[in-house]
Amino acid sequence: MTRSPATPLPPPKARRRLREAAALTQTQLATRVNVTRATIRAWESGRTAPRGRKREAYARLLKTLAEEDAARRTRSAPPPEPTPTPTPTPEPTPVLEPVSGPASDTASGPVSDPVSGPEKGSEPEPGSGSEPEPVPEPAPEHPALTPAQAFDALYEFSAPALVRQAYLLTGRRELARESVERAFQTAWERWPEVARDRDPVGWVRATAYEFALSPWQRFRPRHRQPEPPPADPGDRTLLNALLRLGPQHRRTLVLYDGVGLDLPETAAETEASTPAAANRLLHARETVAGRLPALADPRVLHQRLTELASAERLWAAKPTGVRKGGERRTRFRTRAAIAFTVALIGATALTVRTAPTHYEPAVSPGVAVRGVPPRVAPGSLSEAERELRQKLRDRLQDGPERLEPRLE
């Protein structure tokens, strides 16, 4: 499943070169694009790619930097030396010659075609002293590859080596194979971008390394159990020495001494400066040489890393299976997103349907009323209560007193 092509961008190395040529830091460039410095580092290393409006703004800024760089180069270039103006000579009068075609069929002698040469059976004119020059045959045209064929060719070319490199990083055969497959599945999802990349193998390698060295791998049940170590004691010792290094030091050592990248490329892929990458490389070499003094020579270390990666029986899946697995994963994520969206819409509609349409005031809390004697439990009356009852009975028995008018 491919996506529509987005705005083209220069390769990651060209992005970094344009920024450095303009004397801009990653922080300054991030401020102009309105992103973070870590995002610029990821874009320049090729690990991630900008999308949407950020991609458009980044592409416009890089185009502006490229134009400014070209203008600086033009100003700094020395002016060309003036060339002497040739003296004009009178042009000869053109002579009309017969042109091959229906109008020249009556012309004497055979007619030659300017592309395919003279006709069959034609002989050079006697006395001309020149033989007909052989016309080179046109080179066979190679048919354009489809996206699936180009992806399969890239996978078959680089997958076995990437699996061996991932094994040196993790020491786990299954995790190495899975990391490379996930990286290629991500590349197939972004194939228009990866196909135009200057180094597609480097793009996939950076993605595979990130997945292999992710700290979340330790929480997966399938990777908690240790795998059997290499059979050779020397390979086992070297692998243990590699795994004792930190992830960034191990990755720098594998890229420089294992893969053979130069120091700036190693720094760009590990998202570090060149001095930091050099310090990591020296520290990793020193640590490995402390356990295995025979590997103090970088050439011997490179040979031993190659032998360690080649000694294990590592395999990679077929490219067709990787593409189909990535498409299935994409369909699953799409369906999960649709299901979540539908559930969210349903919950929102249910809330709107059952919510009250008018304000209902809350019930006020109870307040103690004073002036009313509390109710007492039934029982014998006290002396004061009996006196009060007798007084009420005596006064209200005959009714209230009435006023009678009298004459004076």
C-alpha positions in Angstrom: 0.0 0.0 0.0 1.7 3.2 -1.2 1.0 6.8 -0.4 0.7 9.8 -2.7 4.1 11.5 -3.3 4.8 14.5 -1.0 6.9 17.6 -1.5 10.4 16.4 -2.6 13.2 17.2 -0.2 17.0 17.0 -0.6 18.8 14.0 0.9 19.6 14.2 4.7 23.3 14.9 4.0 22.4 17.8 1.7 20.0 19.2 4.3 22.8 19.3 6.9 25.3 20.7 4.4 22.9 23.5 3.4 22.3 24.4 7.1 26.1 24.5 7.8 26.8 26.5 4.7 24.3 29.1 5.9 26.1 29.2 9.3 22.9 28.2 11.1 22.7 25.9 14.2 20.0 23.3 14.6 18.3 25.4 17.2 18.1 28.4 14.9 16.8 26.3 12.0 14.2 24.7 14.4 13.0 28.2 15.4 12.5 29.2 11.8 10.5 26.1 11.0 8.7 26.2 14.4 9.8 22.8 15.6 12.2 21.4 18.2 15.9 20.9 17.8 15.5 17.1 18.2 13.1 17.1 15.2 15.7 18.9 13.0 18.3 16.3 14.1 16.0 13.5 13.2 15.2 15.1 9.8 18.9 15.6 9.0 19.8 12.0 10.0 17.0 10.6 7.8 15.4 8.7 10.7 12.1 10.6 10.3 10.6 12.8 7.6 8.5 15.9 7.9 4.9 15.8 7.0 2.1 18.2 6.2 2.7 21.9 6.7 6.0 21.3 8.5 7.3 19.6 5.3 6.2 22.5 3.1 7.9 25.0 5.4 11.0 22.9 5.6 11.2 22.4 1.9 10.8 26.2 1.2 13.5 27.0 3.7 15.9 24.5 2.2 15.2 25.9 -1.3 16.0 29.4 0.0 19.2 28.1 1.6 20.2 26.4 -1.6 19.6 29.5 -3.7 21.7 31.6 -1.2 24.5 29.0 -1.4 24.5 29.0 -5.2 24.6 32.8 -5.1 27.6 32.8 -2.7 29.4 30.3 -4.9 28.8 32.4 -8.0 30.1 35.6 -6.3 33.2 33.7 -5.0 34.0 32.1 -8.4 36.7 33.9 -10.4 35.5 35.8 -13.5 36.0 33.9 -16.8 38.9 35.0 -19.0 37.8 36.9 -22.1 38.0 34.9 -25.3 39.1 36.5 -28.5 36.3 37.2 -30.9 36.8 35.3 -34.1 36.9 37.2 -37.3 33.7 36.7 -39.3 34.2 34.8 -42.5 31.7 34.9 -45.4 29.4 32.0 -45.3 29.4 29.7 -48.4 26.4 29.6 -50.6 24.2 26.6 -49.5 23.9 23.8 -52.0 20.6 22.0 -52.2 20.9 18.3 -52.0 18.2 15.7 -52.7 16.3 14.6 -49.6 15.3 10.9 -49.2 11.6 10.5 -49.6 9.0 10.1 -52.2 10.1 13.3 -54.0 13.7 12.0 -54.5 12.9 8.5 -55.8 14.0 9.5 -59.3 17.4 10.6 -58.2 20.3 8.6 -59.5 22.1 6.3 -57.1 21.0 4.7 -53.8 19.8 7.0 -51.1 21.1 6.5 -47.5 19.1 7.0 -44.3 20.8 9.3 -41.7 19.9 6.9 -38.8 20.1 3.4 -40.1 22.9 4.0 -42.7 23.0 3.0 -46.4 20.5 0.6 -47.8 21.4 -3.0 -48.2 23.3 -3.8 -51.3 24.6 -0.3 -51.8 28.2 0.1 -52.6 30.5 3.0 -51.9 31.3 5.2 -54.9 34.5 4.1 -56.6 37.4 6.4 -56.1 36.0 7.9 -52.9 38.7 6.2 -50.8 36.4 5.9 -47.7 34.6 2.9 -46.3 31.1 3.3 -44.8 31.4 3.8 -41.0 29.7 1.2 -38.9 26.7 2.6 -37.1 26.6 1.6 -33.4 23.6 -0.4 -32.4 21.2 1.3 -29.9 21.6 0.2 -26.3 18.7 -2.0 -25.2 16.2 -0.1 -23.1 15.6 -1.5 -19.6 11.9 -1.6 -18.7 11.0 0.7 -15.7 10.6 -1.2 -12.5 7.3 -1.1 -10.6 7.4 0.0 -7.0 7.0 -3.6 -5.8 9.9 -4.8 -8.0 12.2 -1.9 -6.8 11.4 -2.7 -3.2 12.1 -6.4 -3.7 15.4 -5.6 -5.3 16.4 -3.3 -2.5 15.3 -5.9 0.1 17.2 -8.8 -1.5 20.3 -6.7 -1.9 20.6 -5.3 1.7 18.4 -7.4 4.0 21.0 -10.2 4.8 23.7 -7.7 5.7 21.3 -5.7 7.8 20.2 -8.7 9.7 23.9 -9.6 10.6 24.5 -6.0 11.7 21.4 -6.0 13.9 22.7 -9.3 15.4 25.9 -7.5 16.4 23.8 -4.8 18.1 21.4 -7.0 20.0 23.0 -10.5 20.3 19.6 -12.0 19.4 18.8 -13.7 16.1 15.0 -13.3 16.2 15.1 -9.7 17.3 17.6 -8.9 14.5 15.4 -10.5 11.8 12.3 -8.7 13.2 14.0 -5.3 13.3 15.0 -5.5 9.7 11.5 -6.7 8.6 9.9 -3.8 10.6 12.2 -1.3 9.0 11.4 -2.5 5.5 7.7 -2.5 6.3 8.1 1.2 7.3 10.0 1.8 4.1 7.2 0.3 2.0 4.7 2.5 3.7 6.8 5.5 2.8 8.1 4.1 -0.5 7.8 7.3 -2.6 10.1 9.1 -0.1 12.5 6.2 0.4 12.8 5.5 -3.4 13.9 9.1 -4.0 16.4 9.1 -1.1 20.0 9.3 -2.0 20.9 6.3 0.3 17.8 4.1 0.8 19.9 1.4 2.5 21.0 4.0 5.1 17.4 5.0 5.6 16.4 1.4 6.3 19.5 0.8 8.4 18.8 3.7 10.7 15.2 2.6 11.2 16.2 -1.0 11.9 18.9 0.1 14.4 16.3 2.2 16.3 13.9 -0.6 16.6 16.6 -3.1 17.6 18.0 -0.8 20.4 14.6 0.3 21.7 14.4 0.0 25.5 10.9 -1.4 25.2 12.2 -4.7 23.8 13.2 -5.8 27.3 9.5 -5.9 28.3 8.4 -8.2 25.5 7.9 -11.8 26.7 9.5 -13.3 23.6 12.8 -11.5 24.2 13.1 -12.1 28.0 14.5 -15.5 27.7 18.3 -15.6 26.7 19.2 -17.2 23.4 22.0 -19.7 23.1 25.4 -18.0 22.7 27.8 -18.6 19.7 29.5 -22.0 19.7 33.0 -20.6 19.3 34.6 -19.3 22.6 36.2 -16.3 20.8 33.0 -15.3 19.2 31.2 -15.6 22.5 33.7 -13.4 24.3 33.6 -10.8 21.5 29.8 -10.7 21.6 29.7 -10.3 25.4 32.2 -7.4 25.1 29.9 -5.7 22.5 26.8 -6.2 24.6 28.5 -4.6 27.6 28.9 -1.3 25.7 26.2 1.3 25.9 23.7 1.3 23.0 25.1 4.5 21.4 28.8 3.3 21.8 27.9 -0.1 20.3 26.0 1.5 17.4 28.9 3.8 16.6 31.4 0.9 16.7 29.3 -1.2 14.4 28.8 1.6 11.9 32.4 2.7 11.8 34.4 -0.5 12.2 31.8 -3.0 11.1 29.9 -1.3 8.2 32.8 1.0 7.2 31.1 4.4 7.3 33.3 7.5 7.7 33.1 9.6 10.8 30.7 12.4 9.6 28.2 9.8 8.2 28.4 7.8 11.5 27.8 11.0 13.5 24.8 11.9 11.3 23.2 8.5 11.6 23.7 8.4 15.4 22.4 12.0 15.7 25.5 13.3 17.3 28.3 15.8 16.5 31.5 14.5 14.9 33.6 15.0 18.0 31.0 13.2 20.1 31.0 10.3 17.6 34.8 10.2 17.7 34.8 10.0 21.5 32.3 7.2 21.5 34.3 5.3 19.0 37.5 5.6 21.0 35.8 4.6 24.2 34.2 1.6 22.6 37.5 0.5 21.1 39.3 0.9 24.4 36.6 -1.1 26.2 36.8 -4.0 23.6 40.6 -3.9 23.6 40.6 -4.1 27.4 38.8 -7.5 27.2 40.4 -8.7 24.0 43.9 -7.1 23.6 44.3 -8.8 20.2 41.6 -6.5 18.8 43.4 -3.2 19.5 44.1 -2.9 15.8 41.0 -1.5 14.0 41.7 -3.7 11.0 41.7 -6.8 13.1 38.5 -5.6 14.9 36.8 -5.1 11.5 37.7 -8.6 10.4 36.6 -10.2 13.7 33.2 -8.4 13.5 32.7 -9.6 10.0 33.6 -13.2 11.0 31.2 -13.0 14.1 28.3 -11.8 12.0 29.0 -14.4 9.2 29.4 -17.4 11.6 25.7 -17.3 12.7 23.0 -18.9 10.5 20.8 -15.9 10.1 17.9 -15.7 7.6 15.5 -13.2 6.3 12.0 -13.6 5.1 11.0 -13.2 1.5 10.3 -9.7 0.2 6.8 -10.6 -0.8 6.0 -11.7 2.7 7.5 -8.5 4.2 5.4 -6.3 1.9 2.2 -8.2 2.7 2.9 -8.2 6.4 3.4 -4.4 6.3 0.1 -4.0 4.4 -1.7 -6.2 6.9 -0.3 -4.1 9.7 -1.4 -0.9 8.0 -4.9 -2.3 7.4 -5.2 -3.4 11.1 -4.1 0.1 12.3 -6.5 1.7 10.0 -9.4 -0.4 11.1 -8.5 0.1 14.7 -8.5 3.8 14.2 -11.9 3.7 12.5 -13.3 1.5 15.2 -12.1 3.9 17.9 -13.5 6.8 16.0 -16.9 5.1 15.7 -16.9 4.2 19.4 -16.0 7.8 20.3 -18.8 9.2 18.1 -21.3 6.7 19.6 -20.3 7.6 23.1 -20.7 11.3 22.3 -24.1 10.8 20.7 -25.3 8.8 23.7 -24.1 11.5 26.1 -25.9 14.2 24.1 -29.1 12.0 23.9 -29.3 11.3 27.7 -28.0 14.6 29.0 -30.7 16.9 30.6 -32.0 19.7 28.4 -32.8 22.2 31.2 -31.2 23.2 34.5 -32.3 21.3 37.5 -31.3 23.0 40.8 -29.6 20.9 43.3 -31.4 19.9 46.5 -30.4 22.2 49.3 -28.9 20.5 52.3 -30.9 20.1 55.5 -30.9 22.8 58.1 -31.8 22.3 61.8 -35.1 24.1 62.7 -35.1 25.8 66.1 -38.0 26.5 68.4 -39.7 23.2 68.1 -39.1 20.8 71.0 -37.5 17.6 70.0 -39.7 14.5 70.0 -39.0 12.3 72.9 -39.5 8.6 73.3 -42.8 7.5 74.8 -42.7 7.0 78.6 -43.7 8.5 82.0 -44.1 12.3 82.1 -41.9 14.4 84.3 -43.3 16.6 87.0 -43.1 19.8 84.9 -44.9 18.1 82.0 -47.7 16.9 84.3 -48.1 20.5 85.7 -48.2 21.9 82.2 -50.8 19.4 81.1 -53.1 20.1 84.1 -52.8 23.8 83.5 -53.9 23.4 79.9 -56.8 21.2 80.9 -58.1 23.6 83.5 -57.9 26.7 81.4 -59.2 25.4 78.1 -62.0 23.2 79.4 -64.7 25.9 79.4 -63.4 27.6 76.4 -61.8 31.0 76.3 -63.2 33.9 78.3 -65.6 36.2 76.4 -66.0 39.9 76.8 -69.6 41.1 77.6 -70.7 44.7 77.1 -72.1 46.6 80.2 -73.8 49.9 80.7 -72.3 52.4 83.0 
